[in-house]
Amino acid sequence: MKILMINTEFNRGGAAKIAQTLYHILNKNNNIVYYFAYGRGEKANDANTYKFAYQSEVCFQALLTRISGLQGYGSWFSTKRLEKFIIKEKFDLIHLHNLHGYYLNLSFINFLGKLEIPIIWTLHDGWPMTGRCAYWFDCDKWKTGCKKCPDLVGYPKTYVDSSNFMWKKKKEYFSSGWKPTIVCPSQWLADRVKESYLKKYDVVVIPNAIDTEIFKTKDKDFIRKKLGVSPNRKVILFVAADLKDKRKGVKYFFESLKNIKANNYLVLTIGKKTNLTEEIKTGVDVRQLGYVYDKEEMSDVYSIADIFCITSLDDNFPTTVLESMACGVPVVGFSVGGIPEQVTEDCGIMVKPKDCKALAGAIEKLLNDDNLRKKFSENCRKRVLQNYTIDKFTDSYIKVYDKVLSIPVMRENGL
């Protein structure tokens, strides 16, 4: 079986992390030959990967989106390169991930519709269902036709509101001419799909997974000594690629800290280093570690934390939550998206979005109750081992592959 995986990037981002996990594991299967095509990022040193877009093409489409609000209307040549590659290699199945990111033309969907092979599409956010954004927060306009977009500055940023036009074009492309099997990492996202113009397609829920041999409980005192953190301090960990990203709700995290009476704690952040003067109250000890790319190093940082805090205002099924839990670190955060499916009441404490007092109370409760924290820690690790292992993840995808390959590909509109 010859399978092509397509995503914005090969190495960077949550979707790439999930796609790459599947790519590497299943390439060990003698019955499967996996290829990975991508449009952005550094060229991978892997014979079975194919970077088909140039940076200049990506920049042009990004500029086009910025000044017009149009998405997927550039990248003509890069899209044609990908199509020629697909025709040449004669794949048995194509597995799509993120189609946004300024690297593909929407006409690619028409091309896929003409192929007599099954298509699987893993959704990592809500972009396929909206006229502009990947995360819609409290907005419901995507259900009936986006217009008067309330957030033009969020990704993908634009100066012109073309959301209604783009919603209609996406509906035109995505809801006819092909018949993908859609995979969602969370039941929350699957439920949103069933409310959209994608509801006609088969939807399967396969939760994201992480490597539990890397992300695991470790000797906390030993790791703290290695990283120069006192064994007597409580550590709160916060992870965000960009600490200024509105969607990550960083300001609510630091606002909640103002309501915490305890002061002998350390806040560690992972992500782009930035000036947090406005966010931090006087006296809060914050250490920014910057980006941590190595998984073993990341596991070490999780292991020294007492609490992992996630204040995303909109999210799907973040792997950072699973990584934290696999390392035995209880989770505190906002109850949004698929996060409550990950963090059950015996693994952490979820509160309403933007409720800083409730978040502060949850953080303080875990900081002060060693027994509860220990109980949650054990439950976190156990939950990940039961539900979110690589083996379980890959087995679920293989079952989907087998299912779509064993039935005739249904096609529409005479294509």
N, C-alpha and C positions, 0 to 999 in steps of 0.2 A: 504494500500500500504506500502510495506517494502522496504526502500531504504538504500543502503550503500554508504557512502562518503569515499573516499580514498585520503589521502594527506601525504606529507612528515611529517609534524608536526600538532599537534592539536592547539597549543597556539601561536606559534611564526612565524612571517613572513607574508608578504602581502597575499599570497595565503591562508594561514591558517585563516587569518582575514576574508577573503571573504567567505571561505567554512564554517567557524564557524558561521558567520552571518546567512547563509542559514539554517544550522543545528539547531540552537536555535529557529529561527522563525518558521520553518516548523514542528518542534517537538511539537509545540502548536496546530497543526492541528490534530484533532482526527482521520482523515482519513489517516494520514501518520505516520509511525514509522521510525525514522531516526537512523542509526548507523554511527559511525565515526571510521574508522580504520586508524592508522598512524604508522610510523616506528621510529620516533625520538622525542626527547624532554622529558620533565617530564610526568609521568603518570597522566592522568586527573582523577579527582574525579567525574566521571560521569558513571553511569551504562551502558549507551549505547555506550561507547567508547571502543576501543580495540587496545592496543599497541602490535604489533606482532613481532617487531625486538629488538634484544639486541644491546647494545652499541658496544660490541666487533665485531658484524657482520657488523655494520655500519663502524667501523674503518677499518676492513679488506677490505671492498669494496673501501673505500676511498684510502687506500694504493695501492690496485690493480690498480685503476685509475691513481694514481700518477706515478707509475713506468711503466705502460704499455699503458696508454691512453684508455684502455677498460672501457666502462661504462655499468652497468647493467649485469655484468658477475659474480658477487658475490651474497651474500644474498640468497643462495639456501634454507636454512632452514627457514628463516623468510618468504620467498615467499610461501613455502609449508604450513606454519602455516596459512597464510592468505587464501590460497586456501581451506584448510580444514574448516576454519571458514565460508567461503562463501557457501560451499556445505552444511554445517550443518544448517545455518540460512535460506537458501532458499529465497534469496532476489528477489524482483520483478524488480528491476532496480539498476544498479551500476553507480555512478557518480564519475568519476575520476577528480583529480586536478593534482598537480605536481607529476610526476612519477620519477623524478630525485631527487638526494639527498642521494645516496648511501644506499638505503633501500629496493630496489626491483630488482629482476632478470628480464631481458627482456622476459624470457619464460612465464611470467605472461600474456602477451598478447595472447599467444597461448591458455592458459587456458580460458581467457575471450572469445575467439573466439568460444569455444566449448559450452559455456553456451547459453541456449535458452532464454536469457533475453536482453533487450536493454541496451546499454552503452552510457552514455553521458560523454564527455571529455571536461572540461573547461581548456583552455590553458592560462597560466599566463605569458608565455615568449616564445621564439623561440626554446627552446631545442628540441622538437620533430622533428624539421625540419632540424637540423644541425648534423654534425658529431662529434661535441664536445661541443660547447658553448650554453649558454642560451640567450646571447645577442651578436649580430654579428657586431654592430657598422656600419661601411661602407662596410663591406665585403659581396659580393654576391655569394660566392662559394657554399653556401648551396643550391642554385637553381639547380646546375648541378652536384654536387658531390664534397664534401669538400676534399681538399688536400693542403699540405704545409700551415697549419694553421698559420696565422700571430700573434696569441695571445694564446700561450700555458699557460701563467701564470694566465689568467682569470679563473673564475669558469666554470667548474671543472678543477682545475690546474693539469697539467701533465708534465712529462719530455720527453714523447715520443709522436710523432705525429702519431696517429692512426685514424685521422679524416676521411680519405677516407674509410677505412675499416668500421668504426662505422657508417658513412653515409649510406653505403650499407646495413649494418645490421639493422639499424633503418628503412630504407625503406622497407626491407624485412618483418620486424615485423609489422610495423605500417600501411603499405599500402595493406595488404592482410590478409585473415583469419578472419576478423571481420568487423563490419560496425558501428563505433561509430557516434553519432551526435556530432559535434564539436561546442563548444560555445567559442566565443572570446569576451573579454571585450571592444575591440575597433575595429572600421572598419579598422584601419591601420593593425592590426594583422590578421584580416579576409582576407584582400587583400594579405598578405604574404602567408597565408595558400593556397590561390588559385594559388599561383605561385610554390607551393611545391608538393611533392608526396602525400600530404594529400588532394589534390584538388578534388578527386573523392567523398569525403564525404559531407554530408549536413553541412553547416556552418551557425550558428545563432549568431548575435551580441547582447549581453546583457551587458550593461555597469555596472561596479562596482557601489556599493552604500555605503552610510554611514548613521549613525543614526543622523538625524537632530534634535532630541530632546536633544542629548548630544552636538553635534557640532553645535553651534548657536551663534548669536551675544550676547555679554554681556556688562556690564558696564565696559568699558575699564579703566577708572580712578580708580575704586574700585579694580579691579584685579591687576592693576599696583602697587597700594599701598600695596596690600597683598603680592606681589612678590618682592617688593623693587625696582621698576623701576620708574624713574621720569616721571611724566605726560608730561613734556616738551620735552622729547627726542623722536626722531623717532626710531622705532625698525624694523630691518630687520631680519626675521626668516629663518633659513636654517635647513632642516631636512635630516639626512642620518644615517642609522644604523651604518655605518662605515665611518667616515669622511676621511679616507685614500683610500676608494674605488674609483678606477680610473673611473668607470662607472658613479659615481655621479658628476664628474667634479668639485670637490671642488676647485681645483687650479684655475680654470677659474672664479669662484665666487670671490675669494680673489684678483685675478689679476684685475678684473673689478673694485673693490673697490679703487684701486690705481688711477683710472681716475675720481673719484667722488670728487668734490670740497668741498661739505658740510662735516663738521666733527662732528657735534653734533648728531651723531646717534649711536645706539647700535646694535651690531650683536649678536643674540641669536642662539645657535646651540643645536639641540637635536640629540643624538646618542652617540656612544662610545666616551668617553673623550680621547683626544690624543694631542700630541705635535704639535701645528700648527705654530711654530716659522717661518718656511720657507714660509708658505702661507700668513702670516699676515704682512702687511706693518706697519711701525712705526706709532703709533698714532691711529690705529683702535682698538676700544674697543670691545672685544669679550668675551662673557660669555658663557661657555659651561655648559649646564644643565645636560648632561649625558642622559641616557635612561629615558624616561617617559612612564611607563607602564599603569598607570591609565588613562582612557579615559577622565574623568572629568578634571584631571590636564592638560592633553594634550590640551583640549578645552580652558582652561584658558590661556595657553601659546599662542595659536593661537590668542586669543582675544586681547592680548596686542600688537600684531604686527601691523605695518602699511603696510608692504609688506612681502609676502612670495616668496622666491626665490628658483627656482629649475633649476639646471644646469646639469641634467642627459644628458649623451651623447647617451644613448639608454634607452628606457623605453616603457612600454605598456600603462597602464591606472592607474597611481599611486593614491592610496587612499589619500595620504597626500595632493594632490592638491584639491581633493573634500572636505576634512576636513577643509582646509584653506578657501576655498570659502564659505562653509557653515557657517563659523564664520565671514564672511564678510570681508575677507582679500584678496585684489587683488594679482594676481600672475604675477611674472616676471620670464622669463626663456628662455631656449632653445627650439626651435620648433622641437621636435623629437617625434617619435612614435605616440602614441595616445593622447599626451598632447594637441595639438592644437584642438582636438575634445572637450576637457574639457574647455579650456580657450579660449573663443571667444574674439574678439577684443573689446568688451564692458565690459570685466571682467579682463583684464590684458594686458600685452605686451609680445609677443613672438619674439625672434630674432634668427638669424642663429646660429647653434652650434659653440662654441669656439670664437664667435665674442665678445670679452671682451669690446671693445669700445661701441658697440651697446647695450650691456647689461648694462653697466655703465650709458649710456644715458637714458635707460628705467627706471632704479632704481632712478636716479636723477630727472627725470621728475615726477615720482609719489611722491617722497619725498617732492618736492617743490610745487606741485599743490594739495592743500587740496580739492578743489572742484572736481577735476578729481578722486582723491582717494575715495572721498565719493560716487561719482556716480558709480565707479567700485565696491565698497563695496556692495552697494544695489543690483547691477546687479548680483554679485557673489552669494549672498544668494538666490536670485530669481531663478537663473539658476539651482542651486542644488535642490531646492524644486520642480521645474518643471520636472527634468530629472533623478535625482539620489537618490531618496528616497528608503528606505527599502521595502515599499509596492510595488513600481513599479518593483523593482528588483525581489522580491519573486513571484509576479504575472507573470512576464516574464518566470521565471524558471518553474512554475507550468504549464504554457501553453506548454512548451517544454516537460515536463514529460507526460502530457496528450496526446500529439501528438505521442510520441514514443511508448507509451503503448497501443495506440488504433490501431496500425498497426502491421502486422506480422513482426517479426524480420528477416531481409534479411541476409542471410549468404552466404559465398563464399567458393570456393574450396571444396565443398562437406562436409564441417564440420557441 
